[in-house]
Amino acid sequence: MKRAIAMAVLVVGLVGCQGMAAKIARLDVGTPRDEVIDRLGRPDSDRTIVGYEVLSWLDRRPGRFSFSHKDYTVVLKDGKVVQFGPGLIRRDGKTSLQIETDDP
């Protein structure tokens, strides 16, 4: 019985730890804006850049001393996802955007 309870607590803990990376990985190009908000929650930032809507989330680790975080960005055109992933947005020319990651 103790083993079953311990296993249940572990499963609930792991499900609760599902972070933004797992949620954003389930998006697809073409996903409507409303569905993005339903899946990821309200964005920390919502702005328009060169005709694209850019939604950003800051994935903060829970806890008193949080030293790590990662930004996640979703770019929409005409209310549908055109690109998404970890990183910040930057202009890539006059009329295009690129998500820039910290990875080398």
C-alpha positions in Angstrom: 0.0 0.0 0.0 2.8 2.4 0.9 4.4 1.7 -2.5 1.2 2.6 -4.4 0.9 5.8 -2.5 4.5 6.7 -3.1 4.1 6.0 -6.8 0.9 8.1 -7.0 2.7 11.0 -5.3 5.6 10.7 -7.8 3.3 10.6 -10.8 1.4 13.7 -9.6 4.7 15.5 -9.0 6.0 14.7 -12.4 2.8 15.8 -14.2 2.9 19.1 -12.1 6.4 19.8 -13.3 5.4 19.9 -16.9 7.1 23.2 -17.9 6.7 25.6 -20.8 9.1 23.6 -23.0 6.8 20.6 -23.0 3.7 22.8 -23.6 5.2 24.7 -26.5 6.6 21.6 -28.1 2.9 20.5 -28.8 2.3 23.6 -31.0 2.3 23.3 -34.7 2.7 25.9 -37.5 -0.8 27.1 -38.3 -2.2 26.7 -34.8 -4.8 29.5 -34.2 -4.0 32.3 -31.7 -6.9 31.3 -29.3 -5.6 27.7 -29.1 -2.0 29.0 -28.3 -3.4 31.0 -25.4 -5.5 28.1 -24.2 -2.5 25.8 -24.2 0.2 28.2 -22.8 -1.8 30.7 -20.8 -1.7 34.4 -21.0 1.6 35.7 -22.4 3.9 37.9 -20.5 4.3 40.1 -23.6 2.2 40.7 -26.7 3.4 43.1 -29.3 3.4 43.7 -33.1 6.6 43.9 -35.1 6.7 44.5 -38.9 3.2 43.0 -39.3 3.7 39.9 -37.1 2.2 39.4 -33.6 4.8 38.3 -31.1 3.8 36.5 -27.9 6.4 35.9 -25.3 6.5 33.9 -22.0 9.1 33.9 -19.4 9.4 30.4 -17.9 10.5 30.9 -14.3 11.4 28.0 -12.1 9.3 27.9 -9.0 11.1 28.4 -5.7 12.5 31.1 -3.6 15.9 31.2 -5.2 15.3 30.9 -8.9 18.5 31.5 -10.9 17.3 30.0 -14.2 14.7 31.0 -16.7 14.1 30.7 -20.4 12.1 32.9 -22.7 9.7 31.3 -25.2 8.3 33.1 -28.2 5.4 32.4 -30.6 5.2 34.5 -33.8 1.8 34.8 -35.5 0.8 36.1 -38.9 -2.9 36.6 -39.6 -3.8 35.0 -36.2 -1.9 31.7 -36.9 1.5 30.4 -35.7 4.4 30.8 -38.2 7.2 30.1 -35.8 7.7 29.2 -32.1 10.4 28.1 -29.7 12.8 29.1 -27.0 14.6 32.4 -27.3 14.0 36.0 -28.0 12.7 37.6 -31.3 14.9 39.8 -33.5 14.3 41.4 -36.8 15.9 39.5 -39.7 15.7 42.1 -42.4 13.1 44.7 -43.1 10.0 42.4 -43.1 11.0 39.2 -41.3 11.6 38.0 -37.8 13.8 35.3 -36.3 13.7 33.6 -32.9 17.3 33.8 -31.6 18.3 31.1 -29.1 21.1 31.2 -26.6 22.5 27.8 -27.9 26.0 28.0 -29.4 
